Amino acid sequence: MRLSLRTTCIRRIPGQSLNIARLSTSPTFIPSMSTEAELPGLDAIPAEGQRIKHNNVIYTTVKEGLAHILVPEQKDAKEGQPVQQVFYNPIQQFNRDLTIIAMKAYGKERMKQKQVASQAKIGKYAEKKRKRKEQANNDRPAKAAKLDNGVADNETKEPANATEETEPTETTETKTTEKKELPFTILDALSASGLRALRYAHEIPFLTKVTANDLLKVATESIQRNAIHNKLVDKIDVSHDDALAHMYQRIVDELRRPKPSPNLKYDIIDLDPYGSAAPFLDAAVQAIRDDGGLLCVTCTDSGVWASNGYPEKCFSLYGGVPLKGWYSHEVGLRIVLHSIETAAAKYGLAIEPLLSLSIDFYCRVFVRITKSPAMVKFQAGKNMLVYNCGQGCGSWTTQLLMKNKPTPNKKGDGIFYRHGFARAPTAPESCEHCGSSMHMAGPMYAGRIHDPEFVKQVIAEAEEASPEIYGTLPRVRGMLQTALEEYIPTPEELEAEAQAKKEESDETKKPKKKKKTEAEMAAIDPYPFYFFPAHVAGLLSCRSPAEAPLKGALRGMGYQVTRSHCKPGSIKTNAPWSVIWHVFKEWIRQKAPITEANIKPGTVAYRLLKLGGETKAVEGDEAADGTKTEENGTEPTKFPEVIFDEKLGKDPEQKKYVRYQMNPRENWGPLARATGK
């Protein structure tokens, strides 16, 4: 008997996408060869490249992490044509790897807090029982004289085993409470193929239940099929519903929940839509637990929030206006955070950004949600407008919407915060550096976009992760390191950190939830955004300085310098723009002289370099001797000497990190929207 063996070949056609539904994320992918009659069913042990037959449809198994998903083979598909019945994008594996590592870091701390709270509740319950028992004993009347039958006249004879029946009931109830598994639930609101839910169930050990929801019937059928094949039916709830309807229904169920039954809201909600997550934010902030739940949000419409092409669309979706500039991606992150904060504040919910990343063509933010009307009062003082010289030199000035001002209390032994109006404007109509018109962007979030302590926890989790499970681990680790290095502390923050470390060393290591101080609630990021040396040099028509000498010059003047995770080659510093322009003018004078005749009058470079015999000192301008006239024009500030010290500018990096994306393949990027019913 002759068997016909069928193999799947993949051919690359120039200008077209690869057939991703037939690809795994590993470099080599060879489907197992079997006849259709011999193919196993869903009950087979999952394996990469495996062919499965179910309901007369043949599927090929694709593995990512510890999960296996079944992708239907398309006999009638043209060669080179992308197959996308249920959305699957291998390029997003970085997003999924990062999310799982971050969830595990968050969840471990969360479970410690739950265990402490559970033990406290058990102790409180036992104490109440003990007090009720003592009260009952104290309320018993004094013994009366016994009658002839041996029973007191004020007693009622009870069965001999009455006490024995009561005590075990109490003990059993306490033991049951102690042994009960602490719940940890996740909602994958827009699950598509269910890959995220499968990986969460496989790779997060303390997870008790994940709900995989999707509006498309073909998607929920795929999720159910994958859950059966991965032997995860007991951990995955499949929901065929509109994401908004599902979350709002959960809110209704929680409001009607009889006390003290378990909380029905989710510990984590993951929003990973095709496009903007803005329509889902209102429901998500309410459906998540308000005692520190984690909201994970992806927005793939970077053309809206990180460019100047659709400002009206950005405002309608996120409530803020983007800008034209080098740092537009960080502006976009802050606009998305502002949108989440605005959605939450209406319900007395405050947000704490833990990790906010601009990645490739999308952004990914991790935000903690807490019920705290006191924190919400600080919101207006933690949002800002930005005056941007988008048509000229690219400099910026920030403008807070309100001001959270510390004020001494009446006793004089402490402070409290007043929430008042901020002075405006902080910038003139024309740029103080080049004279170009200023444009306004925002409102946007003005606080820190990362929590350094959380980032350290995620890094520690990444260090323990297996590269065999997390295929993009090197880049995850590199981006986390870059995000951590973005943090430029103020002197007050350095002092507070030193004090916190001293207090921690004096206390026991008992896990407990720290209460945020008002100073932490009011804190903003005083050094937002970044610039590109190559672009600045291009404006001045000079050769671009190397990264190390430029960093050395700024550090030699006493400023902190680091990089941004948003773009390679970026510089993030606490130096003001006046200092940056002075350093670049010194670069031209010392290292890269230019031909003034090549600078056309009226250009940005002409105005910045003050060519053409301009001698009038304008407010904020630098004099020929390196001094700068202040606003009152009386006390000029002399800049320190600029030395382009390459050794000082080199970062003491012992380990090499993959900090930025490298093209995983040709013609990669966002795919078309999945279709189905």
N, C-alpha and C positions, 0 to 999 in steps of 0.2 A: 504494500500500500504506500502511496506517495503522498506526503504531507506538503502542503503549500505554506511556507513561512512568510509572514508579512513583517516588513520593517518600515519604520517611519523616517523619511529623509527630510532634511530641512535645507532649503536653498535660499541664499541671500540675493535679493534683487536690488540693484542700486536705486536709491531714491525712495524705497519703501521700507516699512517697519518689518521687524521679524515677527514670525508667528509665535507670539509669546505664550499662547495657550498650550503649545507643544514643547515648551522649553522649561527646564528646571533652572534654578539659580546657580547650579554648580557648573564648572567649566565643561564637563563631559556629561552627556545625557544619552544613554542607550536603552531604549525600551526593551523589555524582555520579549522574546519571540515565542508566541504560542498560537495555536489555532483558536478560532472563536469558540469551538466546542469545548476546548480545554480550559478556557479562561475562568478564574475563580470569581466569587461574588464578593459582596461587601463584608462578609465575615472573615475574609482572608486577612492575615497579618500584614499591615501596611509596609510597603517598601518603595523606595525611589525607583522610578522607571517602570513600575508594575502596571500591567494592563488588567482592568477589572470589567466584568460584564454585569450589568444590572438593568433589568427591564428592557432587554434587547438593545441596550446602548453600551458601547465600549468606551471606557474611560482610561486615561493615562494618569498615573500618579506623579504629582510634583511635590517635592519635599522642600520645606523651609523651616528652619529651626527643628523642633520635634514634631511638627505637624505635617500631615500629608493631605493634599487636596486632590480631588478627582476632576480632571478636565476632559470633557467629551471630545472624542476624535471626530473630525469633520471630513467625511469621505468626499463631499462635494466641494470642499474649499479649494480655491485656486492657490497654486503654489506661490508663496510669498505674501499671501493676503492675511492680515491679522485676524485672529479668531477671538471674539470678545463677547460671548453670550453672557457670562457673569464676570464682572470686572476683576481682573488680576493683573497687577503691574509689578514685575520683579524689581524695578528700580526703587519701589517704595520699601524694599526690605530694610534699608537703613532706618526709615521711620519706625517700622515695626520693632526692629532690634532695640533701638533707642528707647522706645516706649516701654517695652517689657522690662528692660533694665531699670528704668526710672520707676516703674510701678513696683518692682520688687524692693527697691530702696525705700520708697515711700511706705509700702505695705508692712515691711518689717518694723518700722518705727510705729506705725499705726496699730499693729497687732500687740506690741508691747503696751501701748496706752490702753487698748481694749482689755488686755489681761489685768492690768492694774485696776481699771474701773470695775471689771467683773469681780475681782477679789474684794474690792471695797464694798461692792453691792452685796456680796455674799456675807461679808462680815457685818454689814449694817442690818441685813435680814436676820442673822443669827442673834444679834444684840437685841433687836426688837422682840424676838421670840422669848429671849431670856427675861427681858423686862416684863413682858406680859405674864410669864409664868410666875415671876416673883410677886407681881401685883395680885395675881389670883391667890397665891398662898397667903399673902398679907391680909387679903379681904376675907378670909375664912373666919367665922365666929369662934369664940372659945368653946372648948369641949363641954357638953352638957352631961348631966348624970345619966348613966346607962340604965336602961329598963331591964326587965327580967330576961328579955330575949337577947340582951347583949348589944343592942343597937341604941345609940343616943337618940333622944327625942327630936333633935334638930338635924339628924343625918338621914340620908337615903342610901340604902344599901346598893352598891354597884357591883357589877361582875368583877371577879378577882383579877381578870386579865385586862381590865380597862386601861390601866397605865401602860401595860405592855403593848397594847394596840396603838396608843397615842404616840409613844416615844419613837417607835420605828418609822412612823409616818413622817415625823419631822426630820429624822436622820436621813431617810431615803430621799426626801425632797431636796435636802441640802447637797447630798452627794450627786444627785442628778444634775443640779445646777452647776456643780463644780466640773463634772465630766462633759457637759454640753459643749459642742464645738462652737467656737466663736465665729459668727458669720462674717464673710468678706465677699462682697458682691460687686460685679462690674457690669456695666451696660455698654455693649458695642452697638450704638444706635443706628448706624448705617453700615451693616455688616457685609453686604455684597456676597462674596463667596464664603464668608465665615472664617477666613484665614486668621484674622486677628483673634477671634473668639477661640479658635482651636489652639492657637499658640498660648493664649492666656491660660486656658485650662490645662495644657501640658506643662507649661514652664513656670507658673506661679504656684508654689506648693501650698500656700495657705489659702488659696482661692476656694470658696465653697460653691459659688454659682456664678456663671456668666450668662447674660441674656444677649442673644444674637438676634437683632431686629433688622428687618428690611421690608420695604414696600412691595418689591417685586416677588411674585409667587415663584418664579423660576429660581430666584436667589434663595428663598427660604427652603425650597426643595433641595437645592444644592447644599445648604448648611446642614439640613437634616441628614442627607446622604453622607456628608463628610464626618458628621458627628458619630454616625453608626460605624463608619469604616475606621475611625480613630478610637473607637471604644470609649467615647466621652459623653454618652447620652445622659448619664447621671449628673454631669457637671454643666451641660449646656442646655439652656432653655431657648427654643426657637420661637420667635415672635414674628408673625406676618401682619405688620401694621405700619401705619404712618409713624415716623419717629416722634413727631410732635404729639400725636394722639397717645402714643405709648407713654411718653414722659408726663403729659398732663394727667393721664389716667392714674399714673403712679402717685402724683401729687394729691389727687382726689382720694385715693385709697388711704394715703397717709393721714390726711385730714380727718377721715372717718374711722381711723384705726382706734379700737378700744384700748385704753391704757390698762396695764403696762405691757401690752404685747410688743414684740420686736419691731424696731424701726423698719419701714418698708422702703426707704430711700436707698440709693446706691452709694457705696463707698467711693467708686470711681465711675465716671461717665466719659466715654471716648467718642468724640465727634470727629469723624474723618470723611467729610463729604467730597463730592466732586464739585469744586468751586468754593463758594463762601459758606462758612458755618454760621453767619450772622442770623439767619432765620431760626436757628435752633437754640440760641443762647438763652432766651427768656425761659424756656421750658427746662433747659439743662440746669441752670443755677438753682431752680426750685426742686428738681427731682433728685438732686445730690444731697447727701447728708450735710447739715449745716454746722457740724462740730469738727470740721477740718477735712471734708471730702475733697477729692482730687478731680479736677476738670481738665481733660486733655483735649486740645482743640487744634485742628489742622485747617488752614485756609490755602487753597491752591490758586486763588485768583490774584497772584502777585502783580499782574498787569493793572489791577485796580488800586491796591493799597501801597504799592511800591513804585509807582510811576506817576507822571503828570498827565497821562492821556485821558483819564476818566475821573476827574475830581468830583463831578456831580454824582457818579455812581458810588464812589467811595464814601461820600457824605451820606447818601441814602442808606447804605448798608451798615457802615460803621460809625456814623456820626462825627466824622472828621475829614479834613481835606488834606491830601498828600502834598508833596512838594517836588520840585525839580532840583536834584542835587546828588552828590556822590553818596550821601548817607541815607538815601531814600528807603533802604531796606530796614534800617533800625527805626526810622520814622514809621514805617508800616507796622512793625511789631508793636510800637507804642500806641498806634491807632487801634489795632485789634485789642490790645489790653484795655484801652479806654472803653471800647465797646462792651467788653465783658464786665468791666467795673460798673458801667452805667446800667446794664441789665440787672446786676445783682443788687445795687444800692437801693432800688425801689422796694426791696423786701427786707431791708435792714441787714443785708449780707455784704461782707467785706471780702476783698480778694487779696491774696499774697502771691505775686508771681514767683514761682520757684525756679523755672528754667524757660527761657524764651529764645527760640532759635529761628533764624532765617536760613533755610536750606534749599539750595537749588532753585526750584520754581514755586516753593511753598513756604509757609511758616508753621512752626509747631510750638505751642506754648503749654506749659503745665502750671496750673493755678490752684491754690488752696482756697476753699470757700469756707468762711466762718460767719456765724451769726453774731454780729457785734455792731449795734447802732452807734456805739462810741467811736469805732473805727471809721464808720461811714461818714461821720462829721468831718473827717480830715480829707475827704475825697476831693473837694474843689481845690484845696491847697496842694494836691498832688497831681493836678492836671495842668497842662500848659499850652500856650500857643507858641509858634516859632516864626520869627521874622527871618526870612531867607533871601540872600542875595543870589537868587537862582540864575539871573541873566548876566551876572558879573563874576566876582571873585569866589563865590560859593560860601562865604562866611555866614554865620547865623547868630541870632540872639534869642534867648528864651524869655517868655512872659508867663508867669503863673496866673491862673484865673483868680485865686484867692490866696490869702496868706495865713498860715498857721503860726501864730506868734506866741512864744513862751513868755509868761507873765508871772512875777512873784505873787504868792498868795498873801493874804492879810497878815498871817503870823510871821511871814518872812523866812519860814523854814522849808519852803518848797516852791514849785512852780505849777502852773496850769496853763493850758493853751487857749488862746482866744482865736476865733475864726473870723477874720475881717477881710476887707477889700484890699486888693493889691494895687500899687501905683502903676500907672501906665502913661504913655508907652515906654518900653525899654529900648526902643530903637527909633531913629529918625526915618523919614520917608526915603532918604537916599543912604546908601551904604557909607559908613564912616571911613571905610578903607579905600574903596574904588569909586564911589559916587554913583553907582548903578542903583536902579530902583529896587526897593525891598518888597517882598511878597510874603503873605501870611499863610501859615498852614496850621492845622489842628482843629479842635483840641485833641490832645493826646496824653497818654500816661507819662508822668514826670518822675515816678519813683524808680527804684532799682528794678531791672528786668530779670535779674537772677538772684537767688538766695545762695550765697557762697557755701553755707553749711549743707544745704541740700545737694548742691553740685558735688561737694566732697563725698557725700554718702553715695551718690550715683557712680562716681569714679571708683569708690571702693567696691561697689557691686560689679562694675565692669572689669575690675582687676581679677575678680573671682570667676568671671564668666568664661565659658568654653568657646574658643574660636570655631570649633566644629559645629556648634549650635548657632552661634551668632556670626554669620558670614561677613558682616560689615564691622566687626568689633574694632579693628584698627582705626577706622574713621570715627566711630562712636567715641572711642577714647580720646582721639585727637581733638574733636570738636568740644568735648566736655572740658578738656584742659584749657582750650582757648577761651571758652566761656568763663571759666574760673579766673583766668588771668585778666579778663576785662575789668574786674573789680578794682577801682581806684578809690581807696578809702580816704575820707576827710580826717583831719586831726582829731575831731571829736569822736569819730567812729573808731579810730585806732585806740583812743583812750578807753572807750566803752568795751572794746574787745579785750583789752588787757585786764580790765576789771572783771569781766565775765569769766575769763580763764582763771583768775585768782579765786573767784567764788566757787567755780566748779571743782577746783583742787581741794577746797575745804569741805565740800559736801560729799555725801555718798553717791554712788553711781546708780541710784534708784531711778528708773525711767519715769519721767513725769513731764507733763505738758507745761511749757513755759508761757507765762502770760506776757504779752507784748506791752512794753512801756509806751507812754505817750510820745516820748522822743522818737521811738522806733516807728510809731504810727505816722508821725509828721515828717519823717525823713524823706528827702527827695534825692535824685541822682544829680549832683551838681556838675557832672562832666559827661553829659550825653553826647552821642554821635562821634564821628571819626572823619578823617580826611585822607586823601590820596596824594602822596608826595609827587607822583608822576603827573597828576592833573594840575597840581599847583605849579610845578615846574613848567608845564605846557602853557599855563596862563602867562607866565613870566618870560616865555620864549628862551628858556635856558635848559641846560642839561640837568636831568633829574639826579638828585643825590642818592647814594646807596642808603639802604635802611639803617645800617649800623652807625655811620657818621652822623646821620640826622638825629637818631635817638641819642647818641652821645652828646650832641650839642644841646639838646633839650634837657637831658639829665644833668649836664654840667651847669646849667642855669638854675638847677634846683627843682625841676619839674619831673613828674612821673610819666612814663611812656610805656604803652603796651600796644596790642593789636586788637582788632575786632574780629569776631567769628564770621561776620557777614560777608566780608570780601577779602581775598588775599591781597597783600600789599598795603593794607590800611594801617593808619596810625591813630591811636586813641590816647589822648593826653589831657592833663589838667591845665596846660598852658593856654592862655587866651590868644585870640587871633592876632592881637598886636604883636605878641612875642613870636608867633609863627611867621608873620610877614618879616619881622626883623631878622630872624634866622635865615630865611630864604634870601633876603637882600645881602646878608653877610656871605652866604654861599656863592652868590654871583660875584661879590667883590673878591673873595678869597680863592675860590676854586673853579668857578665857571663863568668867566667874564663874557658879556654879550656885546654885540655891535649895536649901539643905540640907533644907528641909521636904519636898521632893519625893523625897528619898533614903530609902527604907524601911529601918528597922533590920534588921540581919541579912543584908542583901544584900552582894554583893561590893564594890560602890562604897562602902557604909557602912563596911565593914571597912578597905578600902584608904585611904580618906580619914580614917579614925580619928575618925569623928563620934560624938556621944553623950557627950562629956566624957571619953573614954578618955585617961588620963594615964600609965599604966604603960608604961614602955619595954620592949618585947619585943626579944629578940635579933634584930639586923638592922634594927630599926625606926628611923625618922627622928624626931629631936626637932623641936620647934617652930622652933629657930633654924637649921634646915637641916643639922644634924649627924646622923651615924648611929652608933649604939652598936655596937661590934664584939663579937665572941664573948666576949672576956674582960670587956667592959663598962668598960674603963679608958681607952682611947684613942679618943675619938670622931673620926670623919673628917668634915671640913667639905667640902661639895660646892662646886665653883666656881660663880660667878654664872651664871645661865641667861639668855642673851640670844637671842631668836628672830630671828636675823639672816638675813633672806631672801636677801640678796646672797651671803652666805657659803654658804648652802645650795643655791644654784643650781649645777648641774653645767655645767662649761665644755664644752658639746656643740656642736661646729661643724657636725655633720651629723645630720640627723634619721633615726632608724632605726625600722623596723616591728618593735617588740620583742615584741609579743604577738599572738595569733591574733585575726583579725577574721572574723566569720561569712562563709564563702565562699558560702553560700546558705541558704535556709530549711530547717529540719528536717534539718540535716546531722549527721553523727556516725557511730558504728560501725554497720555493716550486719549483717544476719543471717549466720550461718555458711553457707558455700557447701555445696551438696549434690551428690552424684554417686557414681559407682561407679569 
